[in-house]
Amino acid sequence: METDKAKEVFARQLSYYSGKVRDVYSLENDMLVMLASNRISAFDAILPREIPYKGAILNQIAAHFLEACRDICPNWFLAAPAPQVSVGYRCEPYRVEMVIRAYLTGHAWRVYREGGRSLCGLSLPEGMRENDPFPEPIITPATKADEGHDEDISREEILHRKLVPEEAYAKMEAYTRALFERGRVMAADKGLILVDTKYEFGDFKGEVMLMDEVHTPDSSRYFYAEGYEERQRKAEPQRQLSKEFVREWLISNNFQGKEGQSIPEMSDAWVEEISQRYVELYEGLTGKAFDHDAMGLSMERAIDRTREYLFSLR
């Protein structure tokens, strides 16, 4: 990952970092610019082809939910001067992701299916089936890695290793539960079930602040509420509104990010299908019609708009 000033794009730029799916620019005055690319990742690997509109879609969904959750806790977001760009405050990140799960699915189900009955120090009930709800949502944190796989970790280990101060971690837990409840209410309004998600927090001038994206399909999993009970009763797969379909495709093609595995080739038709699924995600989560012209703004024009916005803040 590039982490120097080699890519000088904005005035008063301090550093540049290219992540899995975003390019991040640190500026003076504790400011941050995030450019959401069309890259797509899964199992901690960047897939070989970009997905049209993906960056703008995720950025706009994140902006939608960050605005809707401002009353719950401080968050980093100030504005989206272009569809694929967010500007906000630069936090010092805590190296822990706050994962919260209301249903036994995804990673939690894979652990359970293999006989595990403990996750991040929490005991899991016996007799559960895939996609069953937990008695109440559980927080299963993960250590955040710069490269490679994030790892499950317990609350006790986080505090023992002093990854997060105890007072700050207590706030992160409370914010996580409150944000998740808000997300569940907003999802239900759209006929969806918020299954699980993750939040990232950092320190901003001594305050715990919500960072990054919120309730997007790259950080969250949704089920369609209609038919959920019947599908569970029949032990049928749930209809999902999330990126899980990409992970399932990779698994079916023998890739889970493990050593020695190769990412399968992506056909034009598969890339187009992923793009269309992201459009569906956008419309389903925000209730807004997708505007191909507006969301297809070039990165060059997006950067120009961002420069104009930053100049207006002076």
C-alpha positions as CSV (number, residue, x, y, z in Angstrom):
1,M,0.0,0.0,0.0
2,E,1.3,3.4,-0.9
3,T,1.7,5.7,2.1
4,D,3.7,8.7,1.0
5,K,3.2,12.0,-0.7
6,A,3.9,10.6,-4.1
7,K,0.4,11.3,-5.3
8,E,0.0,15.1,-4.6
9,V,-3.6,15.9,-5.4
10,F,-4.9,18.5,-2.9
11,A,-3.5,21.7,-1.5
12,R,-2.0,21.3,2.0
13,Q,-1.8,17.6,1.6
14,L,0.2,15.8,4.2
15,S,0.1,12.2,3.1
16,Y,-1.6,9.7,0.8
17,Y,-2.7,6.1,1.4
18,S,-4.1,3.6,-1.1
19,G,-6.3,1.0,0.7
20,K,-8.1,-2.0,-0.6
21,V,-11.0,0.1,-2.1
22,R,-10.3,3.7,-1.1
23,D,-7.6,6.3,-1.7
24,V,-7.2,8.4,1.4
25,Y,-5.6,11.9,1.6
26,S,-4.6,13.5,4.9
27,L,-4.6,17.3,4.9
28,E,-3.7,20.0,7.3
29,N,-6.1,21.1,10.0
30,D,-7.1,17.5,10.8
31,M,-8.9,17.0,7.5
32,L,-9.3,13.8,5.5
33,V,-10.5,13.1,2.0
34,M,-11.6,9.6,1.0
35,L,-12.0,8.7,-2.7
36,A,-14.1,5.5,-3.1
37,S,-12.7,3.6,-6.0
38,N,-14.6,0.9,-8.1
39,R,-12.2,-1.7,-6.7
40,I,-13.9,-4.6,-4.9
41,S,-12.4,-6.8,-2.2
42,A,-13.4,-10.0,-0.5
43,F,-11.6,-12.3,1.9
44,D,-9.0,-9.5,2.3
45,A,-8.1,-9.7,-1.4
46,I,-8.6,-7.1,-4.1
47,L,-10.4,-8.7,-7.0
48,P,-8.8,-8.3,-10.5
49,R,-11.6,-6.1,-12.1
50,E,-13.3,-2.9,-11.1
51,I,-17.1,-2.7,-10.7
52,P,-18.8,0.2,-12.5
53,Y,-20.5,2.7,-10.1
54,K,-19.5,0.7,-7.0
55,G,-17.4,3.5,-5.4
56,A,-20.1,6.2,-5.8
57,I,-22.8,3.8,-4.6
58,L,-21.0,2.8,-1.4
59,N,-20.0,6.4,-0.7
60,Q,-23.6,7.7,-1.1
61,I,-25.0,4.9,1.1
62,A,-22.5,5.7,3.8
63,A,-23.2,9.4,3.6
64,H,-27.0,8.6,3.9
65,F,-26.5,6.7,7.1
66,L,-23.9,8.9,8.6
67,E,-26.2,11.8,8.3
68,A,-29.1,9.7,9.8
69,C,-27.0,8.7,12.9
70,R,-25.5,12.1,13.9
71,D,-27.6,12.3,17.0
72,I,-26.2,9.0,18.3
73,C,-22.5,9.7,18.4
74,P,-19.9,12.1,16.9
75,N,-18.9,11.0,13.4
76,W,-16.1,12.0,11.1
77,F,-18.2,13.0,8.0
78,L,-18.6,16.6,6.8
79,A,-19.7,16.4,3.2
80,A,-19.7,14.5,-0.1
81,P,-18.7,17.1,-2.7
82,A,-18.9,14.4,-5.4
83,P,-20.6,11.0,-5.5
84,Q,-17.5,9.0,-4.8
85,V,-15.8,11.5,-2.4
86,S,-16.2,12.1,1.3
87,V,-14.5,14.9,3.3
88,G,-14.3,14.9,7.1
89,Y,-12.1,14.8,10.2
90,R,-9.0,12.7,10.5
91,C,-9.1,10.5,13.5
92,E,-6.5,8.4,15.2
93,P,-8.0,4.9,14.6
94,Y,-8.4,2.3,17.2
95,R,-7.1,-1.0,15.8
96,V,-10.3,-2.8,16.5
97,E,-13.4,-3.3,14.4
98,M,-16.7,-3.5,16.3
99,V,-18.6,-6.3,14.6
100,I,-22.2,-6.8,15.8
101,R,-24.4,-9.8,14.8
102,A,-28.1,-10.4,15.3
103,Y,-28.2,-13.6,13.3
104,L,-26.0,-16.7,12.9
105,T,-24.7,-16.3,9.4
106,G,-21.5,-15.6,7.5
107,H,-18.3,-16.0,9.5
108,A,-20.2,-16.8,12.7
109,W,-22.1,-19.7,10.9
110,R,-18.9,-21.1,9.5
111,V,-17.4,-21.2,13.0
112,Y,-20.6,-22.8,14.4
113,R,-20.9,-25.3,11.5
114,E,-17.4,-26.6,12.3
115,G,-18.3,-27.2,15.9
116,G,-17.3,-23.9,17.5
117,R,-19.5,-22.7,20.3
118,S,-17.5,-19.7,21.3
119,L,-16.8,-16.6,19.4
120,C,-14.7,-13.7,20.7
121,G,-15.1,-15.0,24.2
122,L,-18.9,-15.3,24.0
123,S,-20.8,-18.6,24.3
124,L,-23.1,-19.5,21.4
125,P,-26.4,-21.4,22.1
126,E,-26.7,-25.0,21.1
127,G,-29.2,-26.1,18.5
128,M,-29.1,-23.1,16.2
129,R,-29.4,-23.3,12.4
130,E,-27.9,-21.0,9.8
131,N,-29.6,-17.6,9.7
132,D,-31.4,-18.1,13.1
133,P,-31.5,-15.0,15.3
134,F,-29.5,-14.8,18.4
135,P,-31.5,-14.1,21.6
136,E,-30.0,-10.6,21.4
137,P,-27.3,-9.1,19.2
138,I,-23.7,-10.0,20.1
139,I,-20.6,-7.9,19.7
140,T,-17.7,-9.9,18.2
141,P,-14.8,-7.6,17.7
142,A,-11.9,-8.1,15.3
143,T,-8.4,-6.8,15.3
144,K,-7.9,-4.5,12.3
145,A,-4.9,-5.5,10.2
146,D,-3.2,-3.3,7.6
147,E,-2.6,-6.3,5.5
148,G,-3.8,-9.9,5.7
149,H,-6.8,-11.2,7.6
150,D,-8.4,-9.5,10.5
151,E,-8.7,-11.8,13.6
152,D,-11.5,-12.4,16.1
153,I,-10.7,-11.0,19.6
154,S,-12.5,-10.9,22.9
155,R,-13.3,-7.8,24.9
156,E,-11.0,-9.1,27.7
157,E,-8.1,-9.5,25.2
158,I,-8.6,-6.0,23.8
159,L,-8.3,-4.4,27.3
160,H,-5.5,-6.7,28.3
161,R,-3.5,-5.8,25.3
162,K,-4.5,-2.1,25.8
163,L,-5.6,-1.9,22.2
164,V,-8.3,0.6,23.3
165,P,-8.6,2.4,26.7
166,E,-11.3,0.8,28.9
167,E,-13.4,4.0,29.0
168,A,-13.2,4.5,25.3
169,Y,-14.1,0.8,24.7
170,A,-17.2,1.1,26.9
171,K,-18.3,4.0,24.7
172,M,-17.6,2.0,21.5
173,E,-19.8,-0.8,22.8
174,A,-22.6,1.6,23.7
175,Y,-22.4,3.4,20.4
176,T,-22.3,0.1,18.5
177,R,-25.5,-1.1,20.0
178,A,-27.3,2.2,19.5
179,L,-26.1,2.5,15.9
180,F,-27.2,-1.0,15.2
181,E,-30.6,-0.4,16.6
182,R,-31.0,2.7,14.4
183,G,-29.9,0.7,11.4
184,R,-32.4,-2.1,12.2
185,V,-35.2,0.4,12.4
186,M,-34.2,2.1,9.1
187,A,-33.8,-1.3,7.4
188,A,-37.2,-2.5,8.6
189,D,-38.7,0.7,7.0
190,K,-37.4,-0.6,3.7
191,G,-38.6,-4.2,4.2
192,L,-35.2,-5.4,5.2
193,I,-33.5,-7.0,8.2
194,L,-30.1,-5.7,9.3
195,V,-28.3,-9.0,10.0
196,D,-24.8,-7.9,11.0
197,T,-22.4,-5.0,10.5
198,K,-19.2,-3.5,11.6
199,Y,-18.2,0.0,12.9
200,E,-14.8,1.6,13.2
201,F,-14.0,4.3,15.8
202,G,-11.1,6.5,16.4
203,D,-9.9,9.3,18.7
204,F,-10.4,12.9,17.7
205,K,-9.1,15.4,20.1
206,G,-9.8,13.1,23.1
207,E,-13.3,12.1,21.8
208,V,-14.4,8.7,20.6
209,M,-15.6,9.3,17.0
210,L,-17.3,7.1,14.5
211,M,-15.2,6.6,11.3
212,D,-15.4,5.2,7.9
213,E,-18.6,3.8,6.3
214,V,-21.8,2.8,8.1
215,H,-24.5,0.3,7.1
216,T,-23.2,-0.2,3.5
217,P,-23.4,-3.6,1.8
218,D,-19.6,-3.9,2.0
219,S,-19.7,-3.6,5.8
220,S,-23.2,-5.0,6.5
221,R,-25.5,-7.9,5.6
222,Y,-29.2,-7.6,5.0
223,F,-32.0,-10.1,4.6
224,Y,-35.4,-9.4,2.9
225,A,-38.0,-9.4,5.7
226,E,-40.7,-10.8,3.5
227,G,-40.6,-14.5,3.5
228,Y,-37.8,-14.7,6.1
229,E,-39.8,-16.9,8.6
230,E,-41.0,-19.3,5.8
231,R,-37.6,-19.7,4.4
232,Q,-36.2,-20.5,7.8
233,R,-39.0,-23.0,8.4
234,K,-38.2,-24.7,5.2
235,A,-34.4,-24.5,5.8
236,E,-34.0,-22.5,2.5
237,P,-31.3,-19.9,1.9
238,Q,-32.3,-16.4,2.8
239,R,-32.6,-13.7,0.2
240,Q,-29.8,-11.3,0.9
241,L,-29.0,-7.7,0.1
242,S,-25.3,-7.6,0.7
243,K,-21.9,-8.4,-0.8
244,E,-22.2,-12.0,0.4
245,F,-23.1,-13.2,-3.2
246,V,-19.6,-12.2,-4.2
247,R,-18.0,-14.2,-1.3
248,E,-20.3,-17.2,-2.2
249,W,-19.1,-17.0,-5.9
250,L,-15.5,-17.0,-4.7
251,I,-16.0,-19.9,-2.4
252,S,-17.7,-21.9,-5.2
253,N,-14.6,-21.2,-7.2
254,N,-12.3,-22.4,-4.5
255,F,-11.1,-19.1,-3.2
256,Q,-11.2,-17.9,0.4
257,G,-8.0,-15.9,0.6
258,K,-6.0,-18.8,1.8
259,E,-2.4,-19.4,0.9
260,G,-1.9,-21.1,-2.5
261,Q,-5.4,-20.2,-3.7
262,S,-5.9,-18.1,-6.9
263,I,-8.6,-15.5,-7.5
264,P,-10.9,-16.8,-10.3
265,E,-11.3,-14.9,-13.5
266,M,-14.2,-12.4,-13.8
267,S,-16.2,-12.4,-17.0
268,D,-17.8,-9.2,-18.5
269,A,-21.2,-10.7,-17.7
270,W,-20.2,-11.3,-14.0
271,V,-18.8,-7.8,-13.6
272,E,-22.1,-6.3,-15.0
273,E,-24.2,-8.5,-12.7
274,I,-22.2,-7.3,-9.7
275,S,-22.7,-3.7,-10.8
276,Q,-26.4,-4.2,-11.2
277,R,-26.6,-5.8,-7.7
278,Y,-24.9,-2.8,-6.2
279,V,-27.5,-0.5,-7.9
280,E,-30.2,-2.7,-6.4
281,L,-28.5,-2.3,-3.0
282,Y,-28.4,1.5,-3.3
283,E,-32.1,1.7,-4.2
284,G,-33.2,-0.8,-1.6
285,L,-31.3,0.9,1.2
286,T,-31.8,4.6,0.5
287,G,-35.2,4.5,-1.2
288,K,-33.8,6.7,-4.0
289,A,-33.8,6.1,-7.7
290,F,-30.3,5.4,-9.1
291,D,-29.1,8.2,-11.5
292,H,-26.5,6.6,-13.8
293,D,-25.3,10.0,-15.2
294,A,-24.8,11.7,-11.8
295,M,-23.2,8.6,-10.2
296,G,-20.9,8.1,-13.2
297,L,-19.0,11.3,-12.7
298,S,-15.4,10.9,-13.7
299,M,-12.8,10.8,-11.0
300,E,-11.1,13.9,-12.5
301,R,-14.3,16.0,-12.2
302,A,-14.9,14.5,-8.7
303,I,-11.4,15.7,-7.6
304,D,-12.1,19.2,-9.1
305,R,-15.3,19.4,-7.1
306,T,-13.5,18.4,-4.0
307,R,-10.9,21.0,-4.5
308,E,-13.6,23.6,-4.8
309,Y,-15.3,22.4,-1.6
310,L,-12.0,22.5,0.3
311,F,-11.2,26.0,-0.9
312,S,-14.7,27.1,0.3
313,L,-13.7,26.0,3.8
314,R,-10.8,28.4,4.1
